[in-house]
Amino acid sequence: MKSWRTGPVTLALRAALWGMVLGSAASVTAVSAAAQEFHVTAGSLAQALNQLAQQSDVLLSYDPALTVGKQSY
C-alpha cells in the first residue's frame, strides 16, 4: 500500500481540492448533484493540474516551482 506524503505539493493539492469542494457546496444544494468525470493524463504535475482546472472550470493557482520534477500517475 502506498503511503501518503505530506510535502508542500501534497498540501497545496489538498488545499486546492478542498477549496473546489467547499466552493461548489452551495451550487450542489441548488442543482441536483451529477457525477463529473475528469480525464487527466499521466505526465508532469503542472500539466495534470492544468487539465484538472480546465475540465472542472476552476481557477487553480499554485507556485509552479512546487511542481518542478513532479509527475502524476
Residue frames as a rotation matrix with the C-alpha (Angstrom) as fourth column:
MET 1
0.585 0.811 0.000 0.00
0.811 -0.585 0.000 0.00
0.000 0.000 -1.000 0.00
LYS 2
-0.199 -0.666 0.719 1.36
0.630 -0.649 -0.427 3.40
0.751 0.368 0.549 -0.93
SER 3
-0.062 0.133 -0.989 1.87
0.923 -0.370 -0.107 5.83
-0.380 -0.920 -0.100 1.93
TRP 4
0.659 0.374 0.653 0.77
0.601 -0.783 -0.158 9.44
0.452 0.496 -0.741 1.50
ARG 5
-0.469 -0.855 -0.220 3.39
0.866 -0.398 -0.302 12.11
0.170 -0.332 0.928 1.93
THR 6
0.646 0.671 -0.363 2.60
0.733 -0.679 0.049 15.48
-0.213 -0.298 -0.931 3.40
GLY 7
-0.514 -0.858 0.027 5.08
0.799 -0.466 0.381 17.57
-0.314 0.217 0.924 1.45
PRO 8
-0.602 0.239 -0.762 4.34
-0.118 -0.970 -0.211 21.06
-0.790 -0.037 0.613 0.14
VAL 9
-0.843 0.317 -0.434 2.93
-0.460 -0.009 0.888 19.80
0.278 0.948 0.153 -3.18
THR 10
-0.610 0.630 -0.480 0.59
0.615 0.759 0.214 17.37
0.500 -0.165 -0.850 -1.43
LEU 11
-0.446 0.426 -0.787 -0.58
0.666 -0.430 -0.610 20.07
-0.598 -0.796 -0.092 0.95
ALA 12
-0.755 0.146 -0.639 -1.14
-0.423 -0.853 0.305 22.50
-0.500 0.501 0.706 -1.95
LEU 13
-0.799 0.469 -0.376 -3.17
-0.139 0.464 0.875 19.89
0.585 0.751 -0.306 -3.83
ARG 14
-0.500 0.625 -0.599 -5.26
0.854 0.468 -0.226 19.09
0.139 -0.625 -0.768 -0.77
ALA 15
-0.532 0.274 -0.801 -5.95
0.259 -0.848 -0.462 22.78
-0.806 -0.453 0.380 -0.18
ALA 16
-0.828 0.202 -0.523 -6.91
-0.551 -0.465 0.693 23.30
-0.103 0.862 0.496 -3.83
LEU 17
-0.705 0.577 -0.411 -9.22
0.213 0.726 0.654 20.29
0.676 0.374 -0.635 -3.87
TRP 18
-0.435 0.554 -0.710 -10.87
0.866 0.042 -0.498 21.29
-0.246 -0.831 -0.498 -0.59
GLY 19
-0.696 0.152 -0.702 -11.35
-0.149 -0.987 -0.066 24.78
-0.702 0.058 0.710 -2.00
MET 20
-0.819 0.411 -0.401 -13.11
-0.405 0.081 0.911 23.29
0.407 0.908 0.100 -5.02
VAL 21
-0.554 0.621 -0.554 -15.29
0.664 0.731 0.156 21.10
0.502 -0.282 -0.818 -2.80
LEU 22
-0.406 0.386 -0.828 -16.23
0.721 -0.421 -0.550 23.89
-0.561 -0.821 -0.108 -0.41
GLY 23
-0.806 0.048 -0.590 -16.68
-0.299 -0.894 0.335 26.41
-0.511 0.446 0.735 -3.21
SER 24
-0.740 0.535 -0.408 -19.12
-0.337 0.230 0.913 24.17
0.582 0.813 0.010 -5.02
ALA 25
-0.875 0.402 -0.270 -21.11
0.471 0.580 -0.665 23.15
-0.111 -0.708 -0.697 -1.93
ALA 26
-0.462 0.733 -0.499 -23.66
-0.242 -0.646 -0.724 25.93
-0.853 -0.213 0.476 -2.42
SER 27
-0.368 0.322 -0.872 -24.25
-0.930 -0.127 0.345 25.04
0.001 0.938 0.346 -6.06
VAL 28
-0.915 0.039 -0.402 -24.75
0.001 0.995 0.095 21.38
0.403 0.087 -0.911 -5.17
THR 29
-0.671 0.714 -0.200 -27.71
0.400 0.121 -0.908 22.30
-0.624 -0.690 -0.367 -2.98
ALA 30
-0.189 0.608 -0.771 -29.23
-0.575 -0.705 -0.415 24.43
-0.796 0.365 0.482 -5.75
VAL 31
0.128 0.142 -0.982 -28.71
-0.950 0.300 -0.080 21.89
0.283 0.943 0.173 -8.53
SER 32
0.938 0.213 0.273 -29.09
-0.288 0.918 0.272 18.15
-0.193 -0.334 0.923 -8.33
ALA 33
0.080 -0.980 0.185 -25.72
-0.631 0.094 0.770 16.51
-0.772 -0.178 -0.610 -7.85
ALA 34
0.971 0.113 -0.212 -24.38
-0.239 0.548 -0.802 14.98
0.025 0.829 0.559 -11.04
ALA 35
0.471 -0.845 0.253 -21.23
0.426 0.469 0.774 12.91
-0.773 -0.257 0.580 -11.30
GLN 36
0.851 -0.315 -0.421 -18.47
-0.523 -0.592 -0.614 14.53
-0.055 0.742 -0.668 -13.30
GLU 37
0.719 -0.645 0.259 -15.59
0.626 0.763 0.163 12.63
-0.302 0.045 0.952 -14.80
PHE 38
0.640 -0.637 -0.431 -12.13
-0.634 -0.754 0.173 14.08
-0.435 0.163 -0.886 -15.19
HIS 39
0.877 -0.408 0.252 -9.68
0.480 0.750 -0.456 12.68
-0.003 0.521 0.854 -17.71
VAL 40
0.700 -0.714 -0.023 -6.20
-0.677 -0.674 0.296 13.70
-0.227 -0.192 -0.955 -16.58
THR 41
0.787 -0.447 -0.425 -3.29
0.007 0.696 -0.718 12.07
0.617 0.562 0.551 -18.34
ALA 42
0.693 -0.658 -0.294 -0.17
0.569 0.249 0.784 10.87
-0.443 -0.711 0.547 -16.58
GLY 43
0.291 -0.659 0.694 2.78
0.647 -0.398 -0.650 13.21
0.705 0.638 0.310 -17.01
SER 44
-0.759 -0.615 0.214 4.09
0.294 -0.617 -0.730 16.35
0.581 -0.491 0.649 -15.42
LEU 45
-0.416 0.595 -0.688 2.20
0.861 0.013 -0.509 17.53
-0.293 -0.804 -0.518 -12.34
ALA 46
-0.679 0.140 -0.721 1.82
-0.150 -0.987 -0.050 21.03
-0.719 0.075 0.691 -13.78
GLN 47
-0.836 0.369 -0.407 0.15
-0.409 0.076 0.909 19.60
0.367 0.926 0.088 -16.90
ALA 48
-0.575 0.632 -0.519 -2.14
0.663 0.732 0.157 17.41
0.480 -0.254 -0.840 -14.78
LEU 49
-0.474 0.385 -0.792 -3.19
0.602 -0.515 -0.611 20.36
-0.643 -0.766 0.013 -12.60
ASN 50
-0.775 0.164 -0.610 -3.88
-0.465 -0.801 0.376 22.48
-0.427 0.576 0.697 -15.68
GLN 51
-0.773 0.514 -0.373 -6.01
-0.041 0.546 0.837 19.70
0.634 0.662 -0.400 -17.19
LEU 52
-0.479 0.590 -0.649 -7.96
0.875 0.379 -0.301 19.32
0.068 -0.713 -0.698 -13.95
ALA 53
-0.576 0.222 -0.787 -8.55
0.197 -0.897 -0.397 23.07
-0.793 -0.383 0.473 -13.72
GLN 54
-0.839 0.249 -0.484 -9.73
-0.544 -0.397 0.739 23.30
-0.008 0.884 0.468 -17.34
GLN 55
-0.682 0.571 -0.457 -12.06
0.201 0.747 0.634 20.31
0.703 0.341 -0.624 -17.09
SER 56
-0.298 0.566 -0.769 -13.59
0.955 0.164 -0.249 21.44
-0.015 -0.808 -0.589 -13.80
ASP 57
0.173 0.310 0.935 -13.84
0.486 -0.853 0.192 25.10
0.857 0.421 -0.298 -14.90
VAL 58
0.871 -0.006 -0.492 -11.98
0.471 -0.278 0.837 26.17
-0.141 -0.961 -0.239 -11.76
LEU 59
0.579 -0.734 0.356 -9.25
-0.397 -0.634 -0.663 28.76
0.713 0.243 -0.658 -11.42
LEU 60
0.861 -0.376 -0.342 -6.37
0.509 0.643 0.573 26.88
0.004 -0.667 0.745 -9.82
SER 61
0.657 -0.642 0.394 -3.47
-0.463 -0.757 -0.461 28.94
0.594 0.121 -0.795 -8.53
TYR 62
0.891 -0.452 -0.050 -0.19
0.336 0.581 0.741 27.48
-0.306 -0.677 0.669 -7.30
ASP 63
0.383 -0.857 -0.344 3.53
-0.701 -0.512 0.497 28.20
-0.602 0.051 -0.797 -7.29
PRO 64
0.837 -0.028 -0.547 4.94
-0.446 0.545 -0.710 26.46
0.318 0.838 0.444 -10.40
ALA 65
-0.194 -0.977 0.087 8.21
-0.832 0.117 -0.542 25.83
0.519 -0.177 -0.836 -8.54
LEU 66
-0.145 0.210 0.967 6.32
-0.808 0.539 -0.238 23.27
-0.572 -0.815 0.091 -6.41
THR 67
0.792 0.555 0.253 5.63
-0.298 0.714 -0.634 21.10
-0.532 0.427 0.731 -9.46
VAL 68
0.326 -0.746 -0.580 9.12
-0.912 -0.086 -0.402 21.02
0.250 0.660 -0.709 -10.97
GLY 69
-0.677 -0.685 -0.270 10.23
-0.635 0.729 -0.257 17.42
0.373 -0.003 -0.928 -11.37
LYS 70
-0.548 0.572 0.611 6.91
-0.377 0.482 -0.791 16.06
-0.747 -0.664 -0.048 -10.06
GLN 71
-0.881 0.238 -0.408 4.81
-0.298 0.392 0.871 13.58
0.367 0.889 -0.275 -12.02
SER 72
-0.015 0.913 0.408 1.19
-0.918 0.149 -0.367 12.45
-0.396 -0.380 0.836 -11.97
TYR 73
-0.945 -0.321 0.067 0.39
-0.287 0.909 0.303 8.76
-0.159 0.267 -0.951 -12.37
